[in-house]
């Protein structure tokens, strides 16, 4: 008896507001009727039956299953008699309505019996409130859909009215056009008016057909449309008669046949009938709009009430759930403590009592060490994992007591497998003085192996660098030896060839004819050119051996100095040098002067055909990076052969056109590359060329 006593007391408290429980059953029927009248006429029984089921649910909660069964029977009878077709009869004609009534009856009985079965349980209130909220949300959605359907219907009637008005207007316009075209033909006899007249007659026929179709739902309008069709036919017959008389008997006969006043009666009757059609459509539109507006107002009022009730139920459900959650929190202190420990961990964790065994072992620890929770819990972590550290585990625990946390690398051995972890231990002291260690470990075994591999590779790389440096030093020595051989051993034969050729020319030149002396001069000039090529090759080789001296270099000053020298070398030419101010960079001043000297001299050479040579030196941005440039208005070149520009002894023009050894641009490229930069050119034949270079090694300003 003591276990069953609380349920009646709770139920009595629910209807302690003074309403007897069976009165609630009658109120539920009243609410159902009120909602149905608000949305009448509804699309189906779905809305009233849903409201009835909600009323049964609330009756079961507040008044018990007996009152709920009575509410179910009463609502079933009311919906069957008043709202199912045919109305005011218990005989239901539609199969769909019969199924809806059957589903409602089954649901009402089920809710009533379930409320009796679970009314004493803790979850009863929450289940009822959530079910009622969901059902009410469904009802609100149905009301919203019904309101949308009403709005769509109103829009459809408006569109229908405008279709009728438009068809009547098209009909009148077609008749007027036919009259105008017929009159023009009568006056002129010109057959060109017959085609538009026939078009107007066809348009009148189409408009009449459309008007007849869109007024098919209105018997009175159909009678007016039939009258319009008869009058329009008579009018068109008179128009056809006038055309026939004009074509067969001439203008005078046609004028007599269509004398003024003969068609006025038909036109006036036709206009009056069409006006009556339009007036009827306006009247119908007004009446239908008022009906739909009233229906929408009732539906929206019901929708607002349902929404307010839904919010109230949700608030009540929130209070009930909050109360249940508070009870659950009060009885789950141990679960909250463990959840708090888990929230502090970022990695797979386990917990152990300070100086004691493991208490918690998560899945991440199981994956790392291979022990499941059953095998790990109850063992000391240091013994299970064979933890090693230079300080010792006792010292780590002492540091935990002093600092509250410890972080470092541990070596652990599990089943013969050595694991290196980055460990973070946190000491948690609870209110009862219990000390628990939260340990989070991250496996860094592979990282350690990778670090060892990196150290080994670094040592190998250092050795390779040493070996490569030794090879480069040996290559440089060989290059120096080669340069010495070129400078001394090759020059001696060249000097001999040049000297003996000079002696031959001086001593026996009078014995040689003109052709022989030209051959001898050719030998001497080629020997001298070979000497210059050797000099250029030696200069190019020295660029790879000279050490770079990093300093601030004023490129503007260097360019202007070089330009002055070039003017002195060719005093008879008209040349304009434009050098941008403030061009500074970091690099080897001597080598950068060589770059500018070669580029500017190159521009001077290839602008020689111009009356006024213009050579610019400045700075721009290419691909977001600063670049220096030398631009001229010389002969340019074809970019298809641009890859030959920077090769040693590569030439794009004949020696007779532009003399040179083809070593200047190769020298410039080698200097720029030694500074870590790039050099390239852009040009078009006979439109000049621009050479760009970058010096990223220093800070260009």
C-alpha positions in Angstrom: 0.0 0.0 0.0 2.8 2.4 0.8 4.3 2.1 -2.7 1.0 2.8 -4.4 0.0 5.7 -2.2 2.1 8.5 -3.9 0.4 8.0 -7.4 -3.1 9.1 -6.3 -1.7 12.0 -4.3 0.2 13.2 -7.4 -2.9 12.8 -9.6 -5.1 14.6 -7.1 -2.7 17.5 -7.1 -3.0 17.7 -10.9 -6.7 18.5 -10.8 -6.6 20.4 -7.5 -7.5 23.6 -9.4 -11.2 22.6 -8.8 -12.2 20.9 -12.1 -13.5 17.3 -11.7 -11.7 14.9 -13.8 -14.6 13.9 -16.0 -15.4 17.5 -16.8 -12.0 17.6 -18.5 -13.3 15.0 -21.0 -16.1 17.3 -21.9 -13.7 20.3 -22.2 -11.6 18.3 -24.7 -14.7 17.8 -26.9 -15.4 21.5 -26.7 -11.8 22.4 -27.7 -12.0 20.1 -30.7 -15.2 21.7 -32.0 -13.8 25.2 -31.5 -10.7 24.5 -33.5 -12.6 22.9 -36.3 -15.0 25.8 -36.5 -12.0 28.2 -36.6 -10.5 26.5 -39.6 -13.9 25.5 -41.2 -14.0 24.3 -43.9 -10.9 22.2 -43.3 -9.3 20.0 -45.9 -9.9 16.8 -43.9 -10.4 15.3 -40.5 -6.7 15.4 -39.8 -6.7 18.7 -37.8 -9.7 18.0 -35.6 -8.6 14.4 -34.9 -5.1 15.6 -34.0 -6.5 18.2 -31.6 -8.8 15.5 -30.2 -5.8 13.2 -29.6 -3.9 16.1 -27.9 -7.0 16.7 -25.6 -7.1 13.0 -24.8 -3.4 13.0 -23.9 -3.7 15.9 -21.5 -6.9 14.4 -20.0 -5.0 11.2 -19.3 -2.2 13.1 -17.7 -4.4 15.4 -15.5 -7.5 13.2 -14.9 -6.5 9.5 -15.4 -7.1 6.8 -17.9 -10.9 6.6 -17.2 -11.6 10.2 -18.2 -9.2 9.8 -21.1 -11.3 6.8 -22.4 -14.5 8.8 -22.1 -12.8 11.8 -23.9 -11.8 9.3 -26.7 -15.3 8.1 -27.2 -16.9 11.5 -27.1 -14.4 13.0 -29.5 -14.9 10.1 -31.9 -18.6 10.6 -31.9 -18.4 14.4 -32.4 -15.9 14.1 -35.3 -17.9 11.4 -36.9 -21.3 13.3 -36.7 -20.3 16.9 -37.3 -17.1 16.9 -39.4 -17.0 13.7 -41.5 -18.9 13.5 -44.8 -21.8 13.3 -44.9 -22.3 15.7 -42.0 -24.8 15.3 -39.3 -24.8 11.5 -39.7 -22.9 8.7 -38.1 -22.4 7.0 -41.4 -19.0 7.9 -42.8 -18.9 7.8 -46.6 -15.2 8.3 -47.4 -12.7 5.4 -46.9 -10.0 8.0 -45.9 -12.2 9.4 -43.2 -13.0 5.9 -41.9 -9.2 5.1 -41.6 -8.5 8.4 -39.8 -11.3 7.8 -37.3 -10.0 4.2 -36.7 -6.4 5.4 -36.2 -7.7 8.1 -33.7 -9.7 5.6 -31.7 -6.8 3.2 -31.5 -4.4 6.0 -30.5 -6.8 7.4 -27.9 -7.3 4.0 -26.3 -3.5 3.3 -26.4 -2.6 6.6 -24.8 -5.3 6.0 -22.0 -4.0 2.5 -21.2 -0.4 3.5 -21.3 -1.0 6.4 -19.0 -2.5 4.0 -16.5 0.4 1.6 -16.9 3.3 4.1 -16.5 1.7 6.9 -14.4 3.7 6.0 -11.3 7.1 6.0 -13.1 9.7 8.7 -13.0 9.8 9.3 -16.8 6.0 9.6 -17.1 5.8 13.4 -17.0 8.6 13.8 -19.5 7.2 11.3 -21.9 3.7 12.9 -21.8 5.0 16.4 -22.2 7.3 15.6 -25.1 4.5 13.6 -26.8 2.1 16.4 -26.4 4.6 19.0 -27.6 5.3 16.9 -30.7 1.6 16.4 -31.4 1.0 20.1 -31.0 3.9 20.9 -33.2 2.3 18.7 -35.9 -1.0 20.5 -35.4 0.7 23.9 -35.8 2.4 22.7 -39.0 -1.0 21.5 -40.4 -2.5 24.9 -39.6 0.4 26.7 -41.3 -0.1 24.4 -44.3 -3.8 25.1 -44.4 -3.2 28.9 -44.2 -0.8 28.5 -47.1 -3.4 26.6 -49.1 -5.9 29.4 -48.4 -3.5 32.0 -49.6 -2.8 30.0 -52.8 -6.6 29.7 -53.4 -7.1 33.4 -53.0 -4.3 34.1 -55.5 -5.8 31.6 -57.9 -9.2 33.3 -57.8 -7.5 36.7 -58.4 -5.7 35.2 -61.4 -8.9 33.7 -62.7 -10.7 37.0 -62.6 -7.9 38.7 -64.5 -8.0 36.0 -67.1 -11.7 36.6 -67.7 -11.1 40.4 -67.9 -8.2 40.0 -70.2 -10.1 37.6 -72.5 -13.0 40.1 -72.7 -10.6 43.0 -73.5 -8.9 40.9 -76.2 -12.3 40.1 -77.7 -13.4 43.8 -77.8 -10.0 44.8 -79.3 -10.2 42.1 -82.0 -13.7 43.3 -83.0 -12.6 47.0 -83.1 -9.6 46.0 -85.2 -11.8 44.1 -87.6 -14.2 47.0 -88.0 -11.3 49.4 -88.7 -9.7 47.2 -91.3 -13.1 46.6 -92.9 -13.8 50.3 -93.1 -10.4 51.0 -94.6 -11.0 48.4 -97.3 -14.5 49.9 -98.0 -13.0 53.3 -98.5 -9.9 52.4 -100.5 -10.7 49.0 -102.1 -7.1 48.1 -101.3 -6.7 44.3 -100.7 -3.8 44.9 -98.2 -6.4 45.6 -95.5 -8.0 42.1 -96.0 -5.1 40.2 -94.3 -5.2 42.2 -91.0 -9.0 42.0 -91.1 -8.7 38.2 -91.3 -6.2 38.2 -88.4 -8.5 40.2 -86.2 -11.4 37.8 -87.0 -9.1 34.9 -86.0 -8.1 36.7 -82.8 -11.8 37.2 -82.0 -12.5 33.5 -82.4 -9.6 32.5 -80.1 -10.6 35.1 -77.5 -14.2 33.8 -77.6 -13.0 30.2 -77.1 -10.8 31.2 -74.2 -13.6 33.2 -72.5 -16.0 30.3 -72.9 -13.4 27.9 -71.3 -12.5 30.0 -68.3 -16.1 30.8 -67.4 -17.2 27.1 -67.6 -17.6 26.9 -63.8 -20.3 29.7 -63.8 -23.7 29.0 -65.4 -24.7 32.7 -65.4 -21.5 33.8 -67.1 -21.9 31.0 -69.7 -25.3 32.5 -70.7 -23.7 35.9 -71.1 -20.8 34.4 -73.1 -23.4 32.7 -75.4 -25.1 36.1 -75.9 -21.7 37.7 -76.7 -20.9 35.0 -79.1 -24.3 35.5 -81.0 -23.8 39.3 -81.1 -20.2 39.0 -82.2 -21.2 36.6 -84.9 -23.9 39.0 -86.2 -21.5 41.9 -86.2 -18.8 39.9 -88.1 -21.5 38.8 -90.6 -22.4 42.4 -91.4 -18.7 43.2 -91.8 -18.3 40.3 -94.2 -21.4 41.5 -96.1 -19.9 45.0 -96.5 -16.6 43.6 -97.9 -18.5 41.4 -100.3 -20.6 44.4 -101.6 -17.5 46.6 -102.0 -15.6 43.9 -103.9 -18.6 43.1 -106.3 -20.5 46.4 -106.7 -18.1 49.2 -105.7 -17.8 52.0 -103.1 -21.2 53.6 -103.4 -23.1 50.3 -103.0 -20.8 49.4 -100.0 -21.5 52.8 -98.3 -25.2 52.3 -98.8 -25.0 48.8 -97.4 -23.2 50.0 -94.2 -25.0 53.3 -93.7 -24.4 54.9 -90.4 -26.5 53.6 -87.5 -27.0 50.1 -88.8 -24.3 48.5 -86.6 -24.7 50.7 -83.5 -27.3 48.5 -81.9 -25.1 45.4 -82.2 -22.1 47.2 -80.9 -23.9 48.6 -77.9 -25.5 45.3 -77.0 -22.1 43.6 -77.3 -20.4 46.2 -75.0 -23.2 46.0 -72.5 -23.0 42.2 -72.3 -19.2 42.2 -71.9 -19.5 44.9 -69.2 -22.0 42.6 -67.4 -19.4 39.7 -67.5 -16.7 41.9 -66.1 -18.9 43.3 -63.3 -19.9 39.7 -62.3 -16.2 38.7 -62.2 -15.4 41.7 -60.0 -18.3 40.8 -57.7 -17.2 37.2 -57.4 -13.6 38.3 -56.7 -14.7 40.5 -53.9 -16.9 37.8 -52.3 -14.2 35.1 -52.6 -11.5 37.4 -51.3 -13.6 38.3 -48.2 -14.4 34.6 -47.6 -10.7 33.6 -47.9 -9.6 36.5 -45.7 -12.1 35.5 -42.9 -10.9 31.9 -43.2 -7.3 33.0 -43.0 -8.0 35.2 -39.9 -9.6 32.2 -38.1 -6.8 29.9 -39.1 -4.0 32.3 -38.0 -5.8 32.9 -34.7 -5.8 29.1 -34.1 -2.2 29.0 -35.3 -1.2 31.7 -32.8 -3.1 29.9 -30.0 -1.5 26.6 -30.8 2.0 28.2 -31.0 1.5 29.8 -27.6 0.3 26.5 -26.1 3.3 24.7 -27.7 5.7 27.2 -26.1 4.0 26.7 -22.8 4.3 23.0 -23.0 8.0 23.2 -24.0 8.7 25.5 -21.0 6.9 23.1 -18.7 8.9 20.2 -20.2 12.0 22.2 -19.7 11.3 22.6 -16.0 10.4 18.9 -15.6 13.6 17.8 -17.4 15.7 20.2 -15.4 14.3 18.8 -12.2 15.1 15.2 -13.3 18.6 16.2 -14.4 19.2 17.7 -10.9 18.2 14.4 -9.3 20.5 12.5 -11.6 23.4 14.8 -10.9 22.9 14.4 -7.2 23.2 10.6 -7.5 26.2 10.5 -9.9 29.1 12.0 -7.9 31.5 9.2 -8.8 30.7 9.4 -12.6 31.2 13.2 -12.5 34.6 12.8 -10.8 35.8 10.4 -13.5 34.4 12.7 -16.3 36.3 15.6 -14.7 39.5 13.6 -14.9 38.9 12.7 -18.5 38.2 16.3 -19.5 41.7 17.3 -18.3 43.4 14.8 -20.6 44.4 15.7 -24.2 45.9 12.2 -25.0 45.0 8.6 -24.2 45.2 8.6 -20.4 45.1 6.4 -17.3 44.8 7.4 -13.6 46.5 5.9 -10.6 46.4 6.6 -6.9 49.6 8.2 -5.7 51.8 5.3 -4.6 49.0 2.9 -5.5 47.5 0.9 -8.4 45.9 2.0 -11.7 42.2 3.0 -11.3 41.2 4.0 -14.8 42.6 2.8 -18.2 41.2 4.3 -21.4 41.1 3.0 -24.9 44.1 5.1 -26.0 46.2 3.5 -23.3 45.0 0.0 -24.4 46.0 0.8 -28.0 49.4 2.1 -27.0 50.4 -0.6 -24.5 48.3 -3.6 -25.6 46.6 -4.2 -22.2 42.9 -3.9 -21.8 41.3 -2.2 -18.8 40.7 -5.5 -17.0 44.4 -6.5 -17.3 45.7 -3.0 -16.3 43.5 -1.8 -13.5 44.8 -2.9 -10.0 48.5 -3.0 -11.1 51.1 -0.3 -10.3 51.8 1.5 -13.5 55.6 1.6 -13.0 55.6 -2.2 -12.5 53.2 -3.0 -15.4 55.1 -0.8 -17.9 58.6 -1.2 -16.5 59.0 2.6 -16.5 62.6 3.9 -16.6 63.9 7.5 -16.1 67.3 8.8 -15.0 65.7 10.4 -11.9 63.8 7.2 -10.9 60.0 6.9 -10.4 60.2 7.8 -6.7 61.8 11.1 -7.5 59.1 11.8 -10.0 56.4 11.2 -7.4 58.2 13.5 -5.0 58.2 16.2 -7.7 54.5 15.7 -8.3 53.8 16.3 -4.6 55.9 19.4 -4.6 54.8 21.0 -8.0 51.5 19.3 -8.8 52.7 18.3 -12.3 55.6 16.7 -14.0 56.5 16.5 -17.7 59.3 14.6 -19.4 60.3 11.6 -21.4 59.9 8.1 -20.1 61.2 4.8 -21.5 58.8 1.9 -21.0 59.2 -1.7 -21.9 56.1 -3.8 -22.7 56.4 -7.4 -23.9 60.0 -6.8 -25.0 59.0 -3.7 -27.0 60.7 -0.5 -25.9 58.4 2.6 -26.1 59.5 6.2 -25.6 56.7 8.5 -24.5 56.4 12.2 -23.8 54.6 12.1 -20.4 52.5 14.7 -18.7 51.4 13.9 -15.1 49.0 16.0 -13.1 48.3 15.6 -9.4 44.6 16.0 -8.6 43.8 16.4 -4.9 40.1 15.9 -4.1 38.0 17.4 -1.3 38.5 14.2 0.8 42.3 14.5 0.6 42.5 11.7 -2.0 45.5 12.2 -4.4 45.1 10.9 -7.9 47.6 11.1 -10.7 46.3 11.8 -14.2 48.9 10.6 -16.6 48.8 11.4 -20.4 51.5 9.8 -22.6 52.3 10.4 -26.2 54.2 7.8 -28.2 57.3 9.5 -29.6 59.2 6.3 -30.4 59.2 6.9 -34.1 60.1 10.5 -33.6 63.2 9.4 -31.6 64.1 7.0 -34.3 63.7 9.7 -36.9 65.9 12.1 -34.9 68.6 9.4 -34.7 68.3 8.9 -38.4 68.5 12.6 -39.1 71.6 12.8 -36.9 73.2 9.9 -38.9 72.2 11.5 -42.2 73.7 14.9 -41.0 76.9 13.2 -40.2 77.0 11.5 -43.7 76.1 14.9 -45.3 78.9 16.6 -43.5 81.3 14.0 -44.7 80.0 14.3 -48.2 80.4 18.1 -48.0 84.0 17.7 -46.9 84.6 15.2 -49.8 82.9 17.5 -52.3 84.9 20.5 -51.0 88.1 18.5 -51.5 87.0 17.6 -55.0 86.2 21.2 -55.8 89.5 22.4 -54.4 91.2 19.8 -56.6 89.2 21.0 -59.6 90.1 24.6 -58.9 93.7 23.7 -58.8 93.4 21.8 -62.1 91.6 24.9 -63.5 94.3 27.1 -62.3 96.9 24.8 -63.9 94.9 24.9 -67.2 94.7 28.7 -67.0 98.4 28.9 -66.5 98.9 26.6 -69.5 96.6 28.7 -71.6 98.3 31.9 -70.4 101.8 30.8 -71.0 102.1 27.7 -73.2 99.4 28.6 -75.8 100.5 32.2 -76.1 104.1 31.3 -77.2 103.0 29.6 -80.4 100.5 32.5 -81.1 103.3 35.0 -80.6 105.5 33.0 -82.9 102.9 32.8 -85.7 102.2 36.5 -85.4 106.0 37.4 -85.3 107.0 35.3 -88.3 104.0 36.5 -90.2 105.1 40.1 -89.5 108.7 39.3 -90.5 107.5 37.7 -93.7 105.4 40.8 -94.5 108.2 43.2 -93.8 111.0 41.3 -95.5 109.3 39.6 -98.5 106.1 41.6 -98.8 107.4 43.3 -102.0 107.7 39.8 -103.6 104.1 38.9 -102.8 101.1 39.8 -104.9 98.0 41.6 -103.4 96.1 38.3 -102.7 99.1 36.8 -100.8 99.4 39.9 -98.7 95.7 39.7 -97.8 96.1 36.1 -96.8 99.0 37.1 -94.6 97.0 39.9 -93.0 94.2 37.4 -92.4 96.6 35.0 -90.6 97.8 37.9 -88.4 94.2 39.1 -87.6 93.0 35.6 -86.7 96.1 35.1 -84.5 95.3 38.3 -82.7 91.6 37.4 -82.4 92.7 34.0 -80.9 94.7 35.9 -78.3 91.7 38.0 -77.4 89.5 34.9 -77.1 92.1 33.4 -74.8 92.1 36.5 -72.7 88.3 36.5 -72.5 88.2 32.8 -71.6 90.7 33.4 -68.7 88.6 36.3 -67.4 85.5 34.1 -67.5 87.3 31.3 -65.6 88.6 33.8 -62.9 85.0 34.8 -62.1 84.3 31.4 -60.6 87.4 31.6 -58.3 87.3 35.1 -57.0 85.8 35.5 -53.5 82.6 37.6 -53.2 83.0 40.8 -51.2 79.6 41.8 -49.8 79.2 45.5 -49.5 76.8 48.3 -50.3 77.0 49.1 -54.0 75.7 52.3 -55.7 74.6 51.0 -59.1 73.5 54.5 -60.2 77.0 55.8 -59.8 78.6 52.8 -61.5 76.2 53.1 -64.5 76.9 56.8 -65.0 80.6 56.2 -64.8 80.5 53.4 -67.3 78.2 55.6 -69.6 80.9 58.3 -69.5 83.6 55.9 -70.6 81.4 54.5 -73.4 80.8 58.1 -74.7 84.6 58.7 -74.9 85.1 55.4 -76.8 82.7 56.4 -79.6 82.8 60.2 -79.6 81.1 60.6 -82.9 77.8 58.9 -81.9 74.7 60.5 -80.5 73.7 58.6 -77.4 71.3 59.3 -74.5 71.8 57.5 -71.2 68.9 57.6 -68.7 70.0 56.3 -65.3 67.5 56.1 -62.4 68.6 57.7 -59.1 69.1 55.9 -55.9 69.7 52.4 -57.2 71.5 50.6 -54.3 72.1 46.9 -53.6 74.3 44.5 -51.6 77.0 42.5 -53.4 80.5 42.6 -54.8 81.1 46.0 -56.3 83.8 45.0 -58.7 81.8 42.1 -60.2 78.6 44.1 -60.4 80.5 46.7 -62.3 81.5 44.0 -64.8 77.8 43.1 -65.2 76.8 46.7 -65.9 79.8 47.3 -68.2 78.9 44.3 -70.4 75.2 45.1 -70.5 75.6 48.8 -71.3 78.4 48.1 -73.8 76.1 45.5 -75.4 73.4 48.2 -75.8 75.9 50.7 -77.3 77.0 48.1 -79.8 73.5 47.1 -81.0 72.2 50.7 -81.2 74.9 51.7 -83.7 72.4 51.8 -86.6 70.3 54.3 -84.8 70.7 58.1 -85.3 70.0 58.6 -81.6 70.7 55.7 -79.3 68.6 55.7 -76.1 69.8 53.4 -73.3 68.0 53.2 -69.9 69.1 51.7 -66.6 66.5 51.4 -63.8 64.5 49.2 -61.5 61.1 47.6 -61.7 59.1 44.8 -60.1 58.7 41.4 -61.8 56.5 38.7 -60.1 56.5 40.8 -56.9 60.3 41.0 -56.7 62.6 43.9 -57.5 64.6 43.6 -60.7 67.1 45.9 -62.4 67.0 46.4 -66.2 69.0 47.8 -69.1 66.8 48.8 -72.1 67.8 50.1 -75.5 66.2 51.0 -78.8 68.6 48.9 -80.9 68.1 46.2 -83.5 66.7 43.7 -81.0 66.5 40.0 -81.7 64.1 37.0 -82.2 63.1 35.5 -78.9 63.0 32.1 -80.5 66.9 32.1 -80.3 67.0 33.6 -76.7 68.5 30.4 -75.3 71.8 31.2 -77.2 72.2 34.6 -75.6 74.2 33.7 -72.5 76.3 30.9 -73.9 80.1 31.5 -74.2 81.1 32.5 -77.7 77.5 32.3 -78.9 76.6 35.0 -81.4 73.2 36.0 -83.1 74.7 38.4 -85.6 77.6 38.2 -88.1 81.0 39.5 -87.1 81.0 42.0 -89.9 77.7 43.6 -88.6 78.5 43.8 -84.9 82.1 42.8 -83.9 82.7 40.9 -80.6 83.7 37.6 -79.1 80.4 36.5 -77.6 81.7 36.4 -74.0 80.1 39.5 -72.4 76.6 38.2 -71.7 78.1 34.8 -70.5 80.2 36.8 -68.1 77.2 38.8 -66.8 75.2 35.7 -66.3 78.0 34.1 -64.3 78.3 37.1 -62.0 74.6 37.3 -61.4 74.3 33.6 -60.6 77.2 33.9 -58.1 75.1 36.5 -56.3 72.1 34.1 -56.3 70.2 36.0 -58.9 68.8 35.4 -62.4 69.2 37.2 -65.7 67.0 37.2 -68.8 66.1 39.2 -71.8 63.0 40.3 -73.7 63.2 41.7 -77.3 61.6 42.0 -80.7 63.4 42.3 -84.0 64.2 45.9 -84.8 62.3 47.1 -81.7 65.1 47.1 -79.1 65.9 44.7 -76.2 65.6 44.8 -72.4 67.9 42.8 -70.1 66.7 42.1 -66.5 68.7 40.8 -63.6 68.0 40.3 -59.9 70.4 40.4 -56.9 68.5 38.7 -54.0 71.6 37.9 -51.9 71.5 41.4 -50.4 68.8 43.9 -49.5 68.0 46.0 -52.5 66.8 49.5 -51.7 
